[in-house]
Amino acid sequence: MNVDLRQTAHRPWPLPERSWSLHMVWHELAFLHWAVDPDVIARHLPKGLQVDTFDGRAWLGVVPFRMSQVRPRFCPAVPWLSAFPEINLRTYVTDGEKPGVWFFSLDVTNGIAVAIARAGFHLPYFRAAMSMERSGDEVRYASRRKANEGAFEGAYGPSGPVQPAQLGSLEEFLTERYCLYAASRRGRVFRGEIHHEPWPLQPARFDIRTNTMAHQIGLELHPSEAIGHYAERLDVVAWGLDKV
């Protein structure tokens, strides 16, 4: 495991006192973000969560990447279960105490991962047909959901050196998040803590050819309005859910 639990000065609150439960590595990740009307986002959130805004605007992110070494604590990674591409549609919320991430959808190729994540973490995972290829520093990515609307096709890659997000910047707001929120079918809200080192962000170039990921919440995301960031790799640990 390459997550340094001693490096916590960048965190907005202390680590949980109990041991982490899940390890994973995120590779070749693009943050593609659009500014949106906070009222549009608020309509889709469960009771108890509020939209987290930057300069009065909500933000919606489409995030394609590749997972590896996904495993519970004290268990080895299993090749056919522990590595797969993922793309998610996310926004930023708070319960009034801790700012975090809210996922509208998370698409993967692995049906077992979908079942585990839905049952154990109340997250809206879907199975999708996906492909991810890398040529030099360019990643070509395609995803089309099988059970619901949601497609993405495009290419992306770094366009400059690593530039960690500055305190108080938009980049920090969009990326340095140390918990996620989820809700059960009955509307019960949960929080899941995560930990990692500061994101090794790079400016990104991108070419979005298809993107219907936000149709599920009634939005069209125009490529010309997106801002992009890239990260080559990040090691992450996560804790089990707590009721909010």
Residue pairs with C-beta under 8 A, 6 or more apart in sequence:
1 23
1 235
1 237
2 25
2 235
3 23
3 195
3 196
3 197
3 235
3 236
3 237
4 197
5 15
5 195
5 237
7 197
8 14
8 15
8 195
10 176
10 197
10 198
11 178
11 195
12 98
12 99
12 176
12 178
13 98
13 178
15 193
15 195
16 193
16 239
18 239
19 73
20 73
20 195
20 237
20 238
20 239
21 72
21 73
21 238
21 239
21 240
22 70
22 71
22 72
22 73
22 237
22 238
22 239
23 69
23 70
23 71
23 72
23 73
23 235
23 236
23 237
23 238
24 67
24 68
24 69
24 70
24 71
24 235
24 236
24 237
24 238
25 67
25 68
25 69
25 233
25 234
25 235
25 236
26 65
26 66
26 67
26 231
26 233
26 234
26 236
27 65
27 66
27 67
27 68
27 232
27 233
28 65
28 66
28 132
28 134
28 139
28 232
28 233
29 63
29 64
29 65
29 66
29 230
29 231
29 234
30 63
30 64
30 65
30 139
30 141
30 156
30 204
30 206
30 228
30 229
30 230
31 61
31 63
31 174
31 175
31 201
31 204
31 228
31 229
31 230
31 231
32 61
32 62
32 63
32 64
32 156
32 206
32 208
32 226
32 227
32 228
33 59
33 60
33 61
33 62
33 174
33 226
33 227
33 228
33 229
34 59
34 60
34 61
34 214
34 221
34 222
34 225
34 226
34 227
35 57
35 58
35 59
35 225
36 57
36 58
36 59
36 60
36 219
37 58
38 51
38 53
38 56
38 57
38 58
40 58
40 217
40 218
40 219
41 51
41 58
41 60
41 91
41 217
42 50
42 51
44 104
44 217
45 51
45 93
45 102
46 183
46 187
46 189
47 187
47 189
48 95
48 189
48 244
49 93
49 94
49 95
49 102
49 181
49 189
50 93
50 94
50 95
50 96
51 58
51 91
51 92
51 93
52 58
52 92
52 93
52 94
52 99
52 173
53 59
53 92
54 170
54 173
54 174
55 170
58 91
58 92
59 91
59 92
59 173
59 174
60 89
60 90
60 91
60 214
60 219
60 221
61 88
61 89
61 90
61 91
61 174
62 87
62 88
62 89
62 152
62 211
62 213
62 214
62 221
63 87
63 88
63 89
63 90
64 85
64 86
64 87
64 132
64 139
64 141
64 143
64 152
64 154
64 156
65 85
65 86
65 87
66 83
66 84
66 85
66 86
66 132
67 82
67 83
67 84
67 85
67 86
67 108
68 77
68 82
68 83
69 77
69 82
69 83
70 77
70 81
70 82
70 83
70 113
71 77
71 78
71 82
77 83
81 110
81 112
81 113
84 108
84 109
84 110
84 113
85 108
85 109
85 130
85 131
85 132
85 141
85 143
86 106
86 107
86 108
87 106
87 107
87 128
87 130
87 141
87 143
87 152
87 213
88 103
88 104
88 105
88 106
88 107
89 103
89 104
89 105
89 106
89 150
89 213
89 214
89 216
90 101
90 102
90 103
90 104
91 101
91 102
91 104
92 99
92 100
92 101
92 102
92 173
92 174
92 177
93 99
93 100
93 101
93 102
93 181
94 100
95 181
95 189
95 191
95 244
98 178
98 179
98 191
99 177
99 179
100 177
100 178
100 179
100 180
100 181
100 191
101 177
101 179
101 180
101 181
102 180
102 181
103 123
103 124
103 180
103 182
104 124
104 214
104 216
104 217
105 124
105 125
105 126
105 145
105 148
105 150
105 213
105 216
106 117
106 123
106 124
106 125
106 126
107 125
107 126
107 127
107 128
107 130
107 143
107 145
107 150
108 114
108 125
108 126
108 127
108 128
108 130
109 127
109 128
109 129
109 130
110 127
111 127
113 125
114 125
114 126
114 127
117 123
117 125
118 124
118 125
121 182
121 190
121 192
121 241
122 182
122 183
122 184
122 190
122 241
123 180
123 182
126 145
126 146
126 147
126 148
126 150
127 145
127 146
127 147
128 143
128 144
128 145
128 146
128 150
129 143
129 144
129 146
130 141
130 142
130 143
130 144
131 140
131 141
131 142
131 143
132 139
132 140
132 141
132 142
133 139
133 140
134 140
136 157
137 157
137 158
138 155
138 156
138 157
139 155
139 156
139 157
140 154
140 155
141 152
141 153
141 154
141 155
141 156
142 152
142 153
142 154
143 150
143 151
143 152
143 153
144 150
144 151
145 151
148 216
149 212
149 215
149 216
150 212
150 213
150 215
150 216
151 210
151 211
151 212
151 213
152 208
152 210
152 211
152 212
152 213
153 208
153 209
153 210
153 211
154 206
154 207
154 208
154 209
154 210
154 211
155 206
155 207
156 204
156 205
156 206
156 207
156 228
156 230
157 204
157 205
157 206
157 230
158 202
158 203
158 204
158 205
158 230
158 232
159 202
159 203
159 204
159 205
159 230
160 202
160 203
161 202
162 200
162 201
162 202
163 201
163 202
163 203
164 198
164 199
164 200
164 201
165 171
165 172
165 175
165 176
165 198
165 199
165 201
166 172
171 201
171 229
174 229
175 199
175 201
175 229
176 198
176 199
177 194
178 193
178 194
178 195
179 191
179 192
179 193
179 194
180 191
180 192
180 194
181 189
181 190
181 191
181 192
181 244
182 189
182 190
182 192
182 241
183 189
183 190
184 190
188 243
189 243
189 244
190 241
190 242
190 243
190 244
191 241
191 242
191 243
191 244
192 238
192 239
192 240
192 241
192 242
193 238
193 239
193 242
194 236
194 237
194 238
194 239
195 236
195 237
195 238
196 234
196 235
196 236
196 237
197 234
197 235
199 231
199 234
200 231
200 232
200 233
200 234
201 229
201 230
201 231
202 229
202 230
202 231
202 232
203 228
203 229
203 230
204 228
204 229
204 230
205 228
206 223
206 226
206 228
207 223
208 223
208 226
211 221
211 223
213 221
214 220
214 221
